[in-house]
Amino acid sequence: LKAGVCGGPRLAAYSADAAEAQAIELGYQAAQARRLVEEVSRVSGHPLPDNVAEYRSFLASIIDCTVCHACLGLDDSPSSLLNKQGYPDGAGLFGRLDRAETAGVLWPLEYFRDQRPDDYRHFAQLQYGYYFVVLADRMQAVVDAVRQNHSVPSPVIAVQVMSDTNLSPQLFMLGLAEEAAVRPPWLSTLITELWVKGEGGGAAFAVRVLYNGRIQRPCRGQRGPLCPWSDFRPMLTRFAPPRAECAAFYDNYELKSSLTL
């Protein structure tokens, strides 16, 4: 999984607009950001970046090093970034720099959602929407098979390996803003399960979403662990990229179900 598979001039224009707006925002927040980066520079012993635009990559490198060293049992991570058990402290300084760096990953999506809502869905479609089509297609193929009393298509379990910077936007697009606000920990998993009750044309289908073992409730008004497939499916297909703007995907992927886009 990677962002921007659709490519094209429209996505390039969106990305340029978001980058320009983000640069302006960074200018307004430079003093606040500098205080955090100065604190991290001081406790880590690494020099402060000269350019404000480099602050996020600086924080990202500190996060990566702290997580790798602490979780592998090395004892050279700054103590002020760790909790009493010797792991990254999400409630302390590490948590603050984690949220600040992750905000940079999500910034374009938040910008379009809050400032240009008409463009938000289109931008998200061109960035990550193609994967939501794949996910919806796989699940719809199972729905089709059950309703037609056919064998469930294999594989029954599909595993996608991706980076944290690809997982966070997916959480955001599913409306799981709180979970998206911090960098996914090592070996994070976002699971979508299709549940079936009954057989044939009378079968009912629901989806359970889990993030790192915790049940999520992405559907509007959802109180229990399950969301009806009829409610969850549109949450995926609304991000399907237009065929005319994502030939790189549609020319190389064949739908396996009755899914309509």
C-alpha atoms as a printed R data frame, in Angstrom:
    type eleno elety resid chain resno       x       y       z
1   ATOM     1    CA   LEU     A     1   0.000   0.000   0.000
2   ATOM     2    CA   LYS     A     2   1.270   3.454  -0.859
3   ATOM     3    CA   ALA     A     3  -0.260   6.875  -1.257
4   ATOM     4    CA   GLY     A     4  -0.875   8.584  -4.550
5   ATOM     5    CA   VAL     A     5  -1.217   5.525  -6.782
6   ATOM     6    CA   CYS     A     6  -3.733   7.431  -8.907
7   ATOM     7    CA   GLY     A     7  -1.304  10.270  -9.527
8   ATOM     8    CA   GLY     A     8  -2.210  12.825 -12.185
9   ATOM     9    CA   PRO     A     9  -2.421  16.623 -12.317
10  ATOM    10    CA   ARG     A    10  -5.446  16.850  -9.980
11  ATOM    11    CA   LEU     A    11  -3.671  15.073  -7.128
12  ATOM    12    CA   ALA     A    12  -0.523  17.092  -7.770
13  ATOM    13    CA   ALA     A    13  -2.553  20.307  -7.532
14  ATOM    14    CA   TYR     A    14  -4.224  19.180  -4.296
15  ATOM    15    CA   SER     A    15  -0.869  18.231  -2.788
16  ATOM    16    CA   ALA     A    16   0.664  21.563  -3.773
17  ATOM    17    CA   ASP     A    17  -2.271  23.477  -2.284
18  ATOM    18    CA   ALA     A    18  -2.010  21.537   0.985
19  ATOM    19    CA   ALA     A    19   1.760  22.020   1.161
20  ATOM    20    CA   GLU     A    20   1.412  25.767   0.655
21  ATOM    21    CA   ALA     A    21  -1.276  26.047   3.318
22  ATOM    22    CA   GLN     A    22   0.763  23.902   5.693
23  ATOM    23    CA   ALA     A    23   3.823  26.118   5.222
24  ATOM    24    CA   ILE     A    24   1.738  29.152   6.155
25  ATOM    25    CA   GLU     A    25   0.378  27.329   9.200
26  ATOM    26    CA   LEU     A    26   3.887  26.374  10.268
27  ATOM    27    CA   GLY     A    27   4.848  30.025  10.065
28  ATOM    28    CA   TYR     A    28   2.060  30.964  12.468
29  ATOM    29    CA   GLN     A    29   2.968  28.144  14.853
30  ATOM    30    CA   ALA     A    30   6.730  28.431  14.526
31  ATOM    31    CA   ALA     A    31   7.297  29.671  18.072
32  ATOM    32    CA   GLN     A    32   5.233  26.899  19.636
33  ATOM    33    CA   ALA     A    33   6.817  24.248  17.441
34  ATOM    34    CA   ARG     A    34  10.298  25.552  18.169
35  ATOM    35    CA   ARG     A    35   9.780  25.211  21.927
36  ATOM    36    CA   LEU     A    36   8.939  21.529  21.552
37  ATOM    37    CA   VAL     A    37  11.801  20.866  19.133
38  ATOM    38    CA   GLU     A    38  14.250  22.740  21.397
39  ATOM    39    CA   GLU     A    39  13.184  20.591  24.334
40  ATOM    40    CA   VAL     A    40  13.590  17.390  22.319
41  ATOM    41    CA   SER     A    41  16.959  18.600  21.003
42  ATOM    42    CA   ARG     A    42  18.146  19.278  24.521
43  ATOM    43    CA   VAL     A    43  17.187  15.891  25.993
44  ATOM    44    CA   SER     A    44  18.342  13.897  22.948
45  ATOM    45    CA   GLY     A    45  21.628  15.686  22.386
46  ATOM    46    CA   HIS     A    46  20.900  16.192  18.691
47  ATOM    47    CA   PRO     A    47  21.266  19.669  17.129
48  ATOM    48    CA   LEU     A    48  18.227  21.803  16.431
49  ATOM    49    CA   PRO     A    49  17.288  21.941  12.716
50  ATOM    50    CA   ASP     A    50  17.923  25.300  11.066
51  ATOM    51    CA   ASN     A    51  14.711  25.251   9.037
52  ATOM    52    CA   VAL     A    52  11.185  25.093  10.473
53  ATOM    53    CA   ALA     A    53  10.223  22.840   7.570
54  ATOM    54    CA   GLU     A    54  12.642  20.226   8.930
55  ATOM    55    CA   TYR     A    55  11.065  20.071  12.387
56  ATOM    56    CA   ARG     A    56   8.720  17.213  11.546
57  ATOM    57    CA   SER     A    57  11.457  14.991  10.080
58  ATOM    58    CA   PHE     A    58  13.585  15.757  13.146
59  ATOM    59    CA   LEU     A    59  10.801  14.652  15.489
60  ATOM    60    CA   ALA     A    60  10.168  11.582  13.337
61  ATOM    61    CA   SER     A    61  13.811  10.504  13.629
62  ATOM    62    CA   ILE     A    62  13.735  10.896  17.415
63  ATOM    63    CA   ILE     A    63  10.505   8.880  17.618
64  ATOM    64    CA   ASP     A    64  11.949   6.102  15.447
65  ATOM    65    CA   CYS     A    65  15.175   5.887  17.408
66  ATOM    66    CA   THR     A    66  13.439   5.957  20.788
67  ATOM    67    CA   VAL     A    67  10.957   3.239  19.852
68  ATOM    68    CA   CYS     A    68  13.562   0.979  18.228
69  ATOM    69    CA   HIS     A    69  16.115   1.305  21.012
70  ATOM    70    CA   ALA     A    70  13.700   1.107  23.940
71  ATOM    71    CA   CYS     A    71  11.621  -1.759  22.548
72  ATOM    72    CA   LEU     A    72  14.767  -3.774  21.723
73  ATOM    73    CA   GLY     A    73  16.034  -3.401  25.265
74  ATOM    74    CA   LEU     A    74  18.852  -0.934  24.605
75  ATOM    75    CA   ASP     A    75  19.487   1.442  27.491
76  ATOM    76    CA   ASP     A    76  20.620   4.523  25.576
77  ATOM    77    CA   SER     A    77  17.282   6.320  25.072
78  ATOM    78    CA   PRO     A    78  16.808   9.625  26.952
79  ATOM    79    CA   SER     A    79  15.057   8.850  30.237
80  ATOM    80    CA   SER     A    80  12.753  11.854  29.852
81  ATOM    81    CA   LEU     A    81  11.163  10.137  26.847
82  ATOM    82    CA   LEU     A    82  10.486   6.894  28.717
83  ATOM    83    CA   ASN     A    83   8.071   5.737  31.407
84  ATOM    84    CA   LYS     A    84   9.029   3.878  34.584
85  ATOM    85    CA   GLN     A    85   9.042   0.579  32.716
86  ATOM    86    CA   GLY     A    86  11.581   1.917  30.218
87  ATOM    87    CA   TYR     A    87   9.222   2.239  27.259
88  ATOM    88    CA   PRO     A    88   8.182   5.349  25.274
89  ATOM    89    CA   ASP     A    89   5.986   7.467  27.534
90  ATOM    90    CA   GLY     A    90   2.795   8.366  25.705
91  ATOM    91    CA   ALA     A    91   1.666  10.516  28.631
92  ATOM    92    CA   GLY     A    92   4.839  12.615  28.743
93  ATOM    93    CA   LEU     A    93   7.258  14.369  26.395
94  ATOM    94    CA   PHE     A    94   7.344  11.428  23.986
95  ATOM    95    CA   GLY     A    95   3.557  11.599  23.664
96  ATOM    96    CA   ARG     A    96   3.694  15.306  22.867
97  ATOM    97    CA   LEU     A    97   6.267  14.936  20.123
98  ATOM    98    CA   ASP     A    98   4.424  11.861  18.806
99  ATOM    99    CA   ARG     A    99   1.184  13.823  18.433
100 ATOM   100    CA   ALA     A   100   2.986  16.787  16.888
101 ATOM   101    CA   GLU     A   101   4.718  14.617  14.284
102 ATOM   102    CA   THR     A   102   1.598  12.583  13.490
103 ATOM   103    CA   ALA     A   103  -0.376  15.794  13.016
104 ATOM   104    CA   GLY     A   104   1.953  16.553  10.129
105 ATOM   105    CA   VAL     A   105   1.067  13.235   8.477
106 ATOM   106    CA   LEU     A   106  -2.652  13.934   8.747
107 ATOM   107    CA   TRP     A   107  -2.463  17.659   8.056
108 ATOM   108    CA   PRO     A   108  -3.490  17.564   4.353
109 ATOM   109    CA   LEU     A   109  -6.555  15.425   5.115
110 ATOM   110    CA   GLU     A   110  -7.566  17.646   8.029
111 ATOM   111    CA   TYR     A   111  -6.998  20.767   5.961
112 ATOM   112    CA   PHE     A   112  -9.320  19.690   3.164
113 ATOM   113    CA   ARG     A   113 -11.910  18.299   5.551
114 ATOM   114    CA   ASP     A   114 -12.077  21.488   7.627
115 ATOM   115    CA   GLN     A   115 -11.311  24.219   5.081
116 ATOM   116    CA   ARG     A   116 -12.379  22.751   1.729
117 ATOM   117    CA   PRO     A   117 -14.889  19.986   2.473
118 ATOM   118    CA   ASP     A   118 -15.962  19.750  -1.171
119 ATOM   119    CA   ASP     A   119 -12.408  18.746  -2.074
120 ATOM   120    CA   TYR     A   120 -11.781  16.466   0.909
121 ATOM   121    CA   ARG     A   121 -13.375  13.341  -0.507
122 ATOM   122    CA   HIS     A   122 -11.757  13.806  -3.914
123 ATOM   123    CA   PHE     A   123  -8.305  14.278  -2.392
124 ATOM   124    CA   ALA     A   124  -8.767  11.191  -0.194
125 ATOM   125    CA   GLN     A   125 -10.015   9.212  -3.197
126 ATOM   126    CA   LEU     A   126  -6.859   9.955  -5.157
127 ATOM   127    CA   GLN     A   127  -4.579   9.293  -2.197
128 ATOM   128    CA   TYR     A   128  -5.814   6.061  -0.605
129 ATOM   129    CA   GLY     A   129  -9.226   5.355  -2.093
130 ATOM   130    CA   TYR     A   130  -8.032   2.557  -4.344
131 ATOM   131    CA   TYR     A   131  -7.246   0.358  -1.325
132 ATOM   132    CA   PHE     A   132 -10.745   0.885   0.063
133 ATOM   133    CA   VAL     A   133 -12.072  -0.404  -3.281
134 ATOM   134    CA   VAL     A   134  -9.974  -3.560  -2.888
135 ATOM   135    CA   LEU     A   135 -11.198  -4.044   0.675
136 ATOM   136    CA   ALA     A   136 -14.848  -3.523  -0.255
137 ATOM   137    CA   ASP     A   137 -14.509  -5.846  -3.256
138 ATOM   138    CA   ARG     A   138 -13.047  -8.670  -1.173
139 ATOM   139    CA   MET     A   139 -15.836  -8.431   1.376
140 ATOM   140    CA   GLN     A   140 -18.576  -8.098  -1.239
141 ATOM   141    CA   ALA     A   141 -17.254 -11.239  -2.947
142 ATOM   142    CA   VAL     A   142 -17.944 -13.168   0.265
143 ATOM   143    CA   VAL     A   143 -21.414 -11.640   0.528
144 ATOM   144    CA   ASP     A   144 -22.141 -12.677  -3.070
145 ATOM   145    CA   ALA     A   145 -20.928 -16.242  -2.482
146 ATOM   146    CA   VAL     A   146 -23.014 -16.740   0.658
147 ATOM   147    CA   ARG     A   147 -26.152 -15.350  -0.944
148 ATOM   148    CA   GLN     A   148 -25.718 -17.661  -3.924
149 ATOM   149    CA   ASN     A   149 -24.908 -20.679  -1.731
150 ATOM   150    CA   HIS     A   150 -21.449 -20.916  -3.272
151 ATOM   151    CA   SER     A   151 -18.184 -21.671  -1.524
152 ATOM   152    CA   VAL     A   152 -16.583 -18.633   0.073
153 ATOM   153    CA   PRO     A   153 -13.776 -17.439  -2.226
154 ATOM   154    CA   SER     A   154 -10.238 -17.824  -0.994
155 ATOM   155    CA   PRO     A   155  -8.218 -16.447   0.579
156 ATOM   156    CA   VAL     A   156 -10.461 -16.160   3.626
157 ATOM   157    CA   ILE     A   157  -7.868 -13.975   5.341
158 ATOM   158    CA   ALA     A   158  -5.983 -11.232   3.509
159 ATOM   159    CA   VAL     A   159  -2.984  -9.478   5.070
160 ATOM   160    CA   GLN     A   160  -1.695  -6.129   3.838
161 ATOM   161    CA   VAL     A   161   1.651  -4.896   5.143
162 ATOM   162    CA   MET     A   162   2.076  -1.152   5.246
163 ATOM   163    CA   SER     A   163   3.874   1.640   7.056
164 ATOM   164    CA   ASP     A   164   2.489   3.696   9.913
165 ATOM   165    CA   THR     A   165   2.160   6.719   7.628
166 ATOM   166    CA   ASN     A   166  -0.287   4.708   5.495
167 ATOM   167    CA   LEU     A   167  -2.235   3.306   8.422
168 ATOM   168    CA   SER     A   168  -2.916   6.649  10.102
169 ATOM   169    CA   PRO     A   169  -4.752   8.179   7.098
170 ATOM   170    CA   GLN     A   170  -6.949   5.083   6.851
171 ATOM   171    CA   LEU     A   171  -7.970   5.469  10.480
172 ATOM   172    CA   PHE     A   172  -8.728   9.117   9.803
173 ATOM   173    CA   MET     A   173 -10.827   8.343   6.704
174 ATOM   174    CA   LEU     A   174 -12.834   5.806   8.700
175 ATOM   175    CA   GLY     A   175 -13.643   8.520  11.234
176 ATOM   176    CA   LEU     A   176 -11.366   7.114  13.945
177 ATOM   177    CA   ALA     A   177  -9.699  10.463  14.634
178 ATOM   178    CA   GLU     A   178  -8.621   9.697  18.197
179 ATOM   179    CA   GLU     A   179  -6.802   6.536  17.130
180 ATOM   180    CA   ALA     A   180  -5.241   8.347  14.167
181 ATOM   181    CA   ALA     A   181  -3.859  11.154  16.338
182 ATOM   182    CA   VAL     A   182  -0.807   9.167  17.481
183 ATOM   183    CA   ARG     A   183   1.642   7.123  15.471
184 ATOM   184    CA   PRO     A   184   0.627   3.456  15.278
185 ATOM   185    CA   PRO     A   185   2.814   1.407  17.642
186 ATOM   186    CA   TRP     A   186   4.990  -1.411  16.410
187 ATOM   187    CA   LEU     A   187   3.053  -4.309  14.866
188 ATOM   188    CA   SER     A   188  -0.189  -2.340  14.842
189 ATOM   189    CA   THR     A   189  -3.111  -4.085  13.171
190 ATOM   190    CA   LEU     A   190  -6.285  -2.692  11.663
191 ATOM   191    CA   ILE     A   191  -8.684  -5.594  11.173
192 ATOM   192    CA   THR     A   192 -11.980  -5.597   9.306
193 ATOM   193    CA   GLU     A   193 -13.979  -8.770   9.885
194 ATOM   194    CA   LEU     A   194 -17.054  -9.746   7.908
195 ATOM   195    CA   TRP     A   195 -19.595 -11.588  10.076
196 ATOM   196    CA   VAL     A   196 -22.356 -13.718   8.589
197 ATOM   197    CA   LYS     A   197 -25.594 -14.924  10.143
198 ATOM   198    CA   GLY     A   198 -27.811 -17.290   8.190
199 ATOM   199    CA   GLU     A   199 -27.506 -18.774   4.724
200 ATOM   200    CA   GLY     A   200 -28.423 -18.004   1.149
201 ATOM   201    CA   GLY     A   201 -30.567 -15.041   0.282
202 ATOM   202    CA   GLY     A   202 -31.694 -14.634   3.882
203 ATOM   203    CA   ALA     A   203 -28.188 -14.189   5.279
204 ATOM   204    CA   ALA     A   204 -27.330 -11.024   7.190
205 ATOM   205    CA   PHE     A   205 -23.863  -9.444   7.160
206 ATOM   206    CA   ALA     A   206 -22.041  -7.156   9.547
207 ATOM   207    CA   VAL     A   207 -18.514  -5.827   9.996
208 ATOM   208    CA   ARG     A   208 -16.388  -5.674  13.116
209 ATOM   209    CA   VAL     A   209 -13.417  -3.304  13.086
210 ATOM   210    CA   LEU     A   210 -10.557  -3.770  15.516
211 ATOM   211    CA   TYR     A   211  -7.494  -1.605  15.954
212 ATOM   212    CA   ASN     A   212  -4.754  -3.168  18.046
213 ATOM   213    CA   GLY     A   213  -7.265  -5.504  19.629
214 ATOM   214    CA   ARG     A   214  -9.797  -2.829  20.571
215 ATOM   215    CA   ILE     A   215 -13.234  -2.795  18.989
216 ATOM   216    CA   GLN     A   216 -13.880   0.392  17.006
217 ATOM   217    CA   ARG     A   217 -17.209   1.953  16.073
218 ATOM   218    CA   PRO     A   218 -16.749   3.711  12.732
219 ATOM   219    CA   CYS     A   219 -20.410   3.648  11.695
220 ATOM   220    CA   ARG     A   220 -22.745   6.504  12.550
221 ATOM   221    CA   GLY     A   221 -24.818   5.693  15.633
222 ATOM   222    CA   GLN     A   222 -23.009   2.402  16.200
223 ATOM   223    CA   ARG     A   223 -23.203   1.246  19.819
224 ATOM   224    CA   GLY     A   224 -22.366  -2.432  19.664
225 ATOM   225    CA   PRO     A   225 -19.325  -4.183  18.193
226 ATOM   226    CA   LEU     A   226 -20.928  -4.828  14.798
227 ATOM   227    CA   CYS     A   227 -21.824  -2.452  11.979
228 ATOM   228    CA   PRO     A   228 -24.253  -3.640   9.265
229 ATOM   229    CA   TRP     A   229 -22.500  -4.311   5.970
230 ATOM   230    CA   SER     A   230 -25.044  -2.068   4.270
231 ATOM   231    CA   ASP     A   231 -23.746   0.815   6.426
232 ATOM   232    CA   PHE     A   232 -20.051  -0.011   6.291
233 ATOM   233    CA   ARG     A   233 -19.804  -0.620   2.552
234 ATOM   234    CA   PRO     A   234 -20.633   3.028   1.624
235 ATOM   235    CA   MET     A   235 -17.916   4.179   4.028
236 ATOM   236    CA   LEU     A   236 -15.449   2.422   1.739
237 ATOM   237    CA   THR     A   237 -16.981   3.020  -1.680
238 ATOM   238    CA   ARG     A   238 -17.405   6.758  -1.110
239 ATOM   239    CA   PHE     A   239 -13.625   6.939  -1.408
240 ATOM   240    CA   ALA     A   240 -13.477   4.996  -4.680
241 ATOM   241    CA   PRO     A   241 -11.378   7.104  -7.064
242 ATOM   242    CA   PRO     A   242 -12.964   8.129 -10.395
243 ATOM   243    CA   ARG     A   243 -12.020   5.686 -13.131
244 ATOM   244    CA   ALA     A   244 -10.914   8.508 -15.418
245 ATOM   245    CA   GLU     A   245  -8.419   9.712 -12.825
246 ATOM   246    CA   CYS     A   246  -7.022   6.402 -11.621
247 ATOM   247    CA   ALA     A   247  -6.171   4.323 -14.678
248 ATOM   248    CA   ALA     A   248  -3.069   3.002 -12.898
249 ATOM   249    CA   PHE     A   249  -5.378   1.119 -10.549
250 ATOM   250    CA   TYR     A   250  -8.399   0.192 -12.657
251 ATOM   251    CA   ASP     A   251  -6.281  -1.016 -15.590
252 ATOM   252    CA   ASN     A   252  -4.529  -3.468 -13.280
253 ATOM   253    CA   TYR     A   253  -7.271  -4.614 -10.932
254 ATOM   254    CA   GLU     A   254 -10.334  -6.658 -11.826
255 ATOM   255    CA   LEU     A   255 -13.334  -6.541  -9.497
256 ATOM   256    CA   LYS     A   256 -14.194  -9.965  -8.134
257 ATOM   257    CA   SER     A   257 -17.676  -9.171  -6.884
258 ATOM   258    CA   SER     A   258 -20.950  -7.416  -7.712
259 ATOM   259    CA   LEU     A   259 -19.616  -4.222  -6.143
260 ATOM   260    CA   THR     A   260 -20.784  -1.128  -8.013
261 ATOM   261    CA   LEU     A   261 -18.825   2.120  -7.825
